[in-house]
Amino acid sequence: HKWTLSNRIKKGIGDMDNENFDLLDSDDFEEYEEEEYFFDCPHCFREVSIMLELTPGRQVIYDDCPECDEALQIRYEVEEDMIVEFTVKAIE
């Protein structure tokens, strides 16, 4: 099964400074390529995939497994358009 960006909650780590946060127009954002990443769900142990945006830096995504609907925390880091670190954690 595959997730898409539209049904996930995504948050960059360290990209926001609470005191200096300004609203941005959609024209202010760059578009980044996506890569399909396969992993085993820590709840049901089935292989699932997710489309990850290759935005430089560390990212955190909270979503449910498409197989068992259990909550997951997905952390990954991108350097030079490559995923260099990926972890998935079961949320109880």
Residue, then its C-alpha position, 0 to 999 in steps of 0.5 A: h500500500k502507498w501513502t500520499l502527501s495529501n493524507r499525512i501530517k508533516k512537520g519539519i524539524g528545526d525549520m520554524d522559529n516560533e518568534n519569527f514565523d510568517l505566513l508564506d504564499s504557495d509561490d514561496f515554496e519549492e517543489y521537491e521530488e518524491e521517492e517511494y520508501f518501503f518498510d515493515c510496520p512495527h504494529c502489523f509487521r506487513e511491508v508498506s510503502i510511503m512517498l517521501e518528499l526529498t526536502p533537504g533536512r530532517q522531517v517527521i511525519y505522523d500517520d496511520c499504517p494503511e494495513c492495520d490503521e495503527a499510528l506511526q511516527i516516521r522520521y527521515e533525513v534528506e541530504e543531496d536528494m537522498i534519504v540518508e536516515f529513516t526510522v519508524k516508531a509505533i505510537e501507542 
